[in-house]
Amino acid sequence: MSKTKVLNWLQKNTMTLILVLVFAFFAWQTGGAILRPNNITNLIAQNAYVFILATGMLLCILTGGNIDLSVGSVVCFTGAVGALLMASGMNMWLAVVIMLAIGLVIGGIQAFCIAYLKVPPFIATLGIQTIVYGFNLIYTNAQPIGGFSQPFKDFFNWKILAFNDFKGFSGYILFALFFGLLFWFLYNKTTHGKYMYAIGGNENAAEVSGVNVRKKLTTIYALAGVMYAFAGFLMTGKSGGASASMGVSYELEAIAGCTIGGVSTTGGIGTVPGILVGVLVFELLKIIMQFIGVDPNYNYIVQGLVVITAVAMDIRKYVAKK
């Protein structure tokens, strides 16, 4: 391989290499404990909802680097609605359908503001974030919600393929796998996916080529809202309750997973495997900081620096191509 090809390969797979190095370092520091199957599955399960949030965020960023700031509020509100419905005795799956419908409506409202009213995505999603958070405070009276039925609790405890000392794969992992494959298929094997990349590459060119940009943006933001709502369902099950602050700042987690995973903030570039790597790198970073005894208050500083660095690297590549 020529030097140019090697450099190009390293540039395209920087985050994968970082993940391998970070994983190897942590395995060495822990005496190989993290390599145990149960610890690996726990790591993935703990980040399943972040991965699902990132798949929704990827939808928005692909269309031109449009960051969706409403993620945390949608997670909070849909999780609180689902929690109250299930605590009142409603069938779990009916409550989930209602949660997803709320996410769909919120995403549709954002899409209308962006695609038809021409409000900049940053402003539209910031406004919706604030409005939805306000509704959440009113709906919950700023009080935590618990008291779930036993079937709901049992649903998040089931696992498959457990044998000997291996505890098996939890529902969180299976949901992450399902949505990962679904979105990989959507992005790579459907016309809708090709249109998303086209809009992100050049919205005007896509429209001239016959792409109904308004319709596609509506679909994209509505689908993203559904993903945030489902992540709210998983977070409710994971935490065993819901509160007005349950998903606050989780837009950072989703953005970090995307940017670290190679999603371009200029639009048109990004993959599902990439954001999986980004989510795991981000989580391993937090685990290592905890392991070496860094004050937890520094976590946000380091996370912010990582996001800025990832975006700066992406912009540099974009400028070099131009």
C-alpha positions in Angstrom: 0.0 0.0 0.0 1.2 3.5 -0.8 1.8 6.1 1.9 -1.2 8.0 0.6 -3.5 5.0 0.8 -2.3 4.3 4.3 -2.9 7.8 5.5 -6.3 7.8 3.9 -7.2 4.6 5.7 -6.0 5.9 9.0 -8.0 9.1 8.5 -11.2 7.2 7.7 -10.7 4.7 10.6 -9.3 7.0 13.3 -12.2 6.4 15.8 -12.1 2.7 15.3 -8.3 2.7 16.1 -8.9 4.9 19.1 -11.6 2.5 20.3 -9.2 -0.5 19.9 -6.4 1.4 21.7 -8.7 2.6 24.6 -10.2 -0.9 24.9 -6.7 -2.5 25.0 -5.4 0.0 27.6 -8.4 -0.5 29.8 -8.1 -4.3 29.5 -4.5 -4.1 30.5 -5.3 -1.8 33.5 -8.0 -4.1 34.7 -6.2 -7.3 34.2 -8.4 -8.3 31.4 -11.7 -7.9 33.4 -13.4 -5.9 30.7 -12.8 -8.7 28.2 -15.1 -11.0 30.1 -18.3 -11.6 28.1 -20.6 -10.4 30.8 -18.7 -7.1 31.1 -18.8 -6.5 27.4 -22.5 -7.2 27.2 -23.1 -4.9 30.2 -21.2 -2.1 28.5 -23.3 -2.4 25.3 -26.5 -2.7 27.2 -25.8 0.4 29.2 -25.4 2.4 26.0 -28.2 0.9 24.0 -30.5 3.9 24.5 -27.6 6.3 23.6 -27.0 4.4 20.4 -30.7 4.6 19.5 -30.7 8.4 20.3 -27.6 8.7 18.0 -29.4 7.0 15.2 -32.1 9.6 15.4 -29.6 12.4 15.6 -27.8 10.9 12.5 -31.0 11.4 10.5 -30.9 15.1 11.2 -27.2 15.7 10.9 -27.0 13.9 7.5 -29.4 16.5 6.0 -26.8 19.3 6.3 -25.3 19.2 9.8 -28.6 20.1 11.5 -28.1 19.4 15.2 -31.4 18.5 17.0 -31.4 20.1 20.4 -34.8 18.7 21.5 -33.5 15.2 22.2 -33.3 15.4 26.0 -36.7 17.1 26.3 -38.4 14.5 24.1 -36.9 11.7 26.1 -38.0 13.3 29.3 -41.6 14.0 28.2 -42.3 10.7 26.5 -40.7 8.8 29.3 -42.8 10.7 31.9 -46.0 10.1 29.9 -45.3 6.4 29.5 -44.4 6.1 33.1 -47.6 7.6 34.3 -49.7 5.5 31.9 -48.0 2.3 33.0 -48.1 3.2 36.6 -51.9 3.7 36.3 -52.2 0.1 34.9 -52.3 0.7 31.2 -51.0 -2.1 29.0 -47.2 -1.6 28.4 -47.3 -1.8 24.6 -50.3 0.5 24.4 -48.4 3.0 26.5 -45.3 2.6 24.2 -47.5 3.3 21.1 -48.7 6.5 22.7 -45.1 7.5 23.6 -44.0 6.9 20.0 -47.0 8.8 18.7 -46.0 11.8 20.9 -42.4 11.6 19.6 -43.8 11.5 16.0 -45.9 14.6 16.6 -43.1 16.6 18.2 -40.8 15.6 15.3 -43.4 16.6 12.8 -43.9 20.0 14.4 -40.1 20.6 14.2 -40.1 19.5 10.6 -42.9 21.9 9.8 -41.0 24.8 11.4 -37.8 23.9 9.5 -39.1 22.7 6.1 -42.1 25.0 5.6 -41.6 28.0 7.9 -37.9 28.1 7.1 -36.9 28.5 10.7 -33.2 27.6 11.1 -32.9 24.1 12.6 -30.9 25.3 15.6 -33.6 27.8 16.6 -36.5 25.5 15.8 -35.1 22.6 17.9 -34.0 24.9 20.7 -37.5 26.4 20.9 -39.2 22.9 20.8 -36.7 21.8 23.5 -37.8 24.5 25.8 -41.5 24.1 25.1 -41.5 20.3 25.6 -39.5 20.6 28.8 -42.1 23.1 30.1 -44.9 20.7 29.3 -42.9 18.0 31.1 -42.7 20.0 34.2 -46.4 20.7 34.1 -47.3 17.1 33.4 -45.2 15.6 36.2 -45.5 18.5 38.6 -41.7 18.3 38.7 -42.1 15.0 40.7 -40.5 11.6 40.0 -42.7 8.8 38.8 -42.5 5.2 39.9 -44.8 2.4 41.0 -44.6 0.3 37.8 -46.4 -3.0 37.4 -44.5 -6.3 37.7 -44.8 -7.3 34.1 -43.1 -4.0 33.1 -40.2 -4.7 35.5 -39.9 -8.3 34.3 -39.8 -7.2 30.7 -36.4 -5.5 31.3 -35.0 -8.4 33.2 -35.3 -11.1 30.5 -32.3 -12.4 28.7 -31.5 -14.9 26.0 -28.7 -17.3 25.2 -27.6 -17.5 28.9 -25.5 -20.5 29.7 -23.0 -21.4 32.5 -21.5 -18.2 33.8 -22.6 -16.1 30.8 -25.8 -14.1 31.8 -27.0 -13.8 28.2 -28.1 -10.9 26.0 -30.6 -8.4 27.5 -33.5 -6.8 25.7 -31.5 -3.6 25.5 -28.9 -5.2 23.3 -31.5 -6.8 21.1 -33.3 -3.5 20.6 -30.0 -1.8 19.8 -29.2 -4.6 17.3 -32.6 -4.4 15.7 -32.6 -0.6 15.2 -29.0 -0.7 14.1 -29.7 -3.2 11.3 -33.0 -1.3 10.4 -31.2 2.0 10.0 -28.3 0.5 8.2 -30.8 -0.9 5.7 -32.6 2.4 5.5 -29.4 4.4 4.8 -27.8 2.0 2.4 -30.5 0.1 0.6 -33.4 2.4 0.2 -34.2 5.4 -2.0 -35.1 7.4 1.1 -31.6 6.8 2.4 -30.0 8.0 -0.8 -32.1 11.1 -0.8 -31.0 11.9 2.8 -27.4 11.8 1.7 -28.2 13.9 -1.4 -29.9 16.6 0.7 -27.0 16.7 3.0 -24.5 16.9 0.2 -26.3 19.7 -1.6 -29.9 20.6 -0.8 -30.4 22.8 -3.9 -29.0 20.2 -6.2 -31.1 17.5 -4.7 -34.3 19.6 -5.2 -33.4 20.3 -8.8 -32.9 16.6 -9.3 -36.5 15.9 -8.3 -36.2 15.2 -4.6 -39.1 16.6 -2.6 -36.9 18.1 0.1 -39.8 19.3 2.3 -41.4 15.9 2.4 -38.1 14.2 3.1 -37.2 16.6 5.9 -40.7 16.0 7.5 -40.1 12.2 7.4 -36.6 12.6 8.8 -37.5 14.7 11.8 -40.7 12.7 12.5 -38.7 9.5 12.5 -36.0 11.0 14.7 -38.8 12.0 17.2 -40.0 8.3 17.3 -36.4 7.2 18.0 -36.1 9.6 20.9 -39.4 8.4 22.3 -38.4 4.8 22.2 -35.1 5.7 23.9 -37.3 7.3 26.6 -39.1 4.0 27.0 -35.8 2.1 27.4 -34.4 4.7 29.9 -37.6 4.5 31.9 -37.1 0.7 32.2 -33.4 1.1 32.9 -33.8 3.6 35.7 -37.0 2.1 37.1 -38.8 5.4 37.0 -39.1 8.8 35.3 -38.5 12.3 36.2 -38.5 15.8 34.7 -34.8 15.7 34.4 -34.3 12.1 33.2 -33.0 12.9 29.7 -31.6 16.4 30.3 -28.4 17.0 28.3 -28.7 13.7 26.5 -28.5 15.6 23.2 -24.8 15.9 24.1 -24.5 12.1 24.3 -26.2 11.7 20.9 -24.1 14.5 19.3 -20.9 13.0 20.7 -21.7 9.5 19.5 -22.3 10.9 16.0 -19.3 13.3 15.8 -16.8 10.9 17.3 -18.2 8.2 15.0 -17.3 10.1 11.9 -20.6 11.8 11.1 -19.8 15.1 9.3 -21.4 18.2 10.7 -21.4 19.6 7.2 -23.9 16.9 6.2 -24.0 14.0 3.8 -21.5 11.8 5.5 -22.1 9.2 8.3 -22.8 5.5 9.0 -24.5 3.4 11.6 -21.4 1.4 12.4 -19.5 4.6 12.8 -21.9 6.0 15.5 -21.8 2.6 17.3 -18.0 3.1 17.5 -18.5 6.7 18.6 -20.9 5.8 21.4 -18.6 3.1 22.7 -15.5 5.4 22.6 -17.4 8.0 24.5 -18.5 5.6 27.2 -15.1 4.0 27.5 -13.6 7.4 28.0 -16.0 8.1 30.9 -15.3 4.7 32.4 -11.5 5.1 32.2 -11.8 8.6 33.9 -13.8 7.0 36.7 -11.3 4.1 36.9 -8.2 6.3 37.3 -10.0 8.4 39.9 -10.7 11.7 38.0 -13.2 13.9 39.8 -16.6 13.3 38.2 -17.1 17.0 37.9 -14.4 17.1 35.2 -16.3 14.6 33.0 -18.3 17.3 31.3 -15.2 19.4 30.6 -13.5 16.4 28.9 -16.6 15.4 27.1 -17.1 18.9 25.7 -13.4 19.0 24.6 -13.8 15.6 22.8 -16.8 16.8 20.9 -15.1 20.1 19.9 -12.0 18.1 18.8 -14.0 15.7 16.7 -15.9 18.5 15.0 -12.7 20.4 14.4 -11.1 17.3 12.7 -14.2 16.9 10.6 -14.2 20.5 9.5 -10.5 20.3 8.6 -11.2 17.3 6.4 -14.0 19.2 4.7 -11.9 22.2 4.1 -9.1 20.0 2.7 -11.5 18.5 0.2 -12.8 21.9 -0.9 
